[in-house]
Amino acid sequence: MSVATMKVRAAILALALATCLSTASHAASSSASSAAASPAVIHQLRLYEIFEGNKAAFHERFRDHAIRIMRRYDFKILAIWETRHEEKTKFVYLLEWPDEKTMVERWNRFMADQEWSEIKRVTAAEHGKLVGTIESHVLRPTAYSPAVALAI
């Protein structure tokens, strides 16, 4: 991996972390007893390689179908971005989860959804492969994360 690619990934992770910190700062302002009673939320950063030739079809599928079906399973999408570096386009989004167990359970339900499976089959038949590599990162705030408020 080139130094430039590592810098882009670090920048994306830093932006996602800064977004997470605004949520973490809200949780940190809760009383100590309620903080001990409920664990801090976690965030998940998802990065999909998408292709310029059928990028519009990918965005249409995600906007019109994936988000709607994800809502059915209580996905909380905080932000969505697109970035391009070294001839690759990445679709990036940030999710918030109450805990890792819930994240895994909801992803399993989403991926098993018959409507979603059919939409993926139909769009792949019409437009070809819409997604290349997929990265998923679970982000947990450190105890020393500064409070950051972002306007996203």
LINJO-V649731 format. One record per residue. N is the residue number from 1. RES is the residue in one small letter. PSI is psi in whole degrees, 0 to 359 (999 if undefined). NEAR is the number of other ideal C-beta (glycine too) atoms within 12 Angstrom. Layout:
# LINJO-V649731
n: (N & N)
res: (RES & RES)
psi: (PSI & PSI)
near: (NEAR & NEAR)
This chain:
# LINJO-V649731
n: (1 & 2 & 3 & 4 & 5 & 6 & 7 & 8 & 9 & 10 & 11 & 12 & 13 & 14 & 15 & 16 & 17 & 18 & 19 & 20 & 21 & 22 & 23 & 24 & 25 & 26 & 27 & 28 & 29 & 30 & 31 & 32 & 33 & 34 & 35 & 36 & 37 & 38 & 39 & 40 & 41 & 42 & 43 & 44 & 45 & 46 & 47 & 48 & 49 & 50 & 51 & 52 & 53 & 54 & 55 & 56 & 57 & 58 & 59 & 60 & 61 & 62 & 63 & 64 & 65 & 66 & 67 & 68 & 69 & 70 & 71 & 72 & 73 & 74 & 75 & 76 & 77 & 78 & 79 & 80 & 81 & 82 & 83 & 84 & 85 & 86 & 87 & 88 & 89 & 90 & 91 & 92 & 93 & 94 & 95 & 96 & 97 & 98 & 99 & 100 & 101 & 102 & 103 & 104 & 105 & 106 & 107 & 108 & 109 & 110 & 111 & 112 & 113 & 114 & 115 & 116 & 117 & 118 & 119 & 120 & 121 & 122 & 123 & 124 & 125 & 126 & 127 & 128 & 129 & 130 & 131 & 132 & 133 & 134 & 135 & 136 & 137 & 138 & 139 & 140 & 141 & 142 & 143 & 144 & 145 & 146 & 147 & 148 & 149 & 150 & 151 & 152)
res: (m & s & v & a & t & m & k & v & r & a & a & i & l & a & l & a & l & a & t & c & l & s & t & a & s & h & a & a & s & s & s & a & s & s & a & a & a & s & p & a & v & i & h & q & l & r & l & y & e & i & f & e & g & n & k & a & a & f & h & e & r & f & r & d & h & a & i & r & i & m & r & r & y & d & f & k & i & l & a & i & w & e & t & r & h & e & e & k & t & k & f & v & y & l & l & e & w & p & d & e & k & t & m & v & e & r & w & n & r & f & m & a & d & q & e & w & s & e & i & k & r & v & t & a & a & e & h & g & k & l & v & g & t & i & e & s & h & v & l & r & p & t & a & y & s & p & a & v & a & l & a & i)
psi: (134 & 162 & 320 & 317 & 318 & 323 & 320 & 314 & 318 & 320 & 318 & 314 & 321 & 319 & 317 & 319 & 319 & 320 & 317 & 324 & 329 & 323 & 318 & 323 & 325 & 316 & 323 & 336 & 352 & 163 & 156 & 324 & 321 & 329 & 323 & 329 & 330 & 133 & 157 & 148 & 160 & 163 & 154 & 126 & 123 & 132 & 123 & 132 & 126 & 164 & 136 & 323 & 331 & 28 & 319 & 320 & 321 & 309 & 320 & 315 & 316 & 312 & 313 & 339 & 305 & 312 & 317 & 315 & 324 & 320 & 325 & 329 & 21 & 38 & 138 & 99 & 123 & 323 & 155 & 135 & 167 & 141 & 152 & 131 & 137 & 49 & 13 & 140 & 133 & 136 & 126 & 134 & 156 & 129 & 154 & 137 & 149 & 332 & 170 & 324 & 315 & 318 & 310 & 314 & 315 & 322 & 319 & 317 & 317 & 312 & 336 & 356 & 125 & 321 & 316 & 317 & 318 & 319 & 317 & 319 & 313 & 315 & 326 & 320 & 324 & 321 & 355 & 190 & 124 & 339 & 134 & 240 & 147 & 132 & 143 & 128 & 125 & 126 & 125 & 130 & 145 & 164 & 337 & 14 & 131 & 154 & 126 & 132 & 124 & 147 & 95 & 999)
near: (12 & 12 & 11 & 14 & 18 & 14 & 16 & 24 & 25 & 17 & 19 & 31 & 24 & 18 & 28 & 39 & 27 & 29 & 34 & 38 & 31 & 29 & 35 & 32 & 21 & 19 & 28 & 23 & 14 & 18 & 11 & 11 & 8 & 13 & 17 & 11 & 11 & 14 & 19 & 29 & 32 & 29 & 38 & 36 & 37 & 34 & 32 & 30 & 26 & 33 & 24 & 19 & 14 & 21 & 25 & 19 & 27 & 32 & 26 & 20 & 30 & 30 & 18 & 16 & 26 & 33 & 23 & 19 & 29 & 28 & 16 & 18 & 27 & 19 & 31 & 23 & 28 & 28 & 27 & 26 & 25 & 23 & 25 & 18 & 23 & 17 & 12 & 25 & 28 & 33 & 34 & 35 & 37 & 37 & 38 & 32 & 33 & 23 & 19 & 21 & 14 & 23 & 30 & 19 & 18 & 27 & 26 & 13 & 19 & 28 & 20 & 15 & 23 & 14 & 19 & 26 & 16 & 15 & 26 & 26 & 15 & 17 & 26 & 18 & 13 & 16 & 23 & 16 & 19 & 33 & 28 & 21 & 16 & 20 & 22 & 23 & 24 & 27 & 33 & 24 & 29 & 13 & 10 & 9 & 22 & 16 & 18 & 22 & 15 & 21 & 8 & 19)
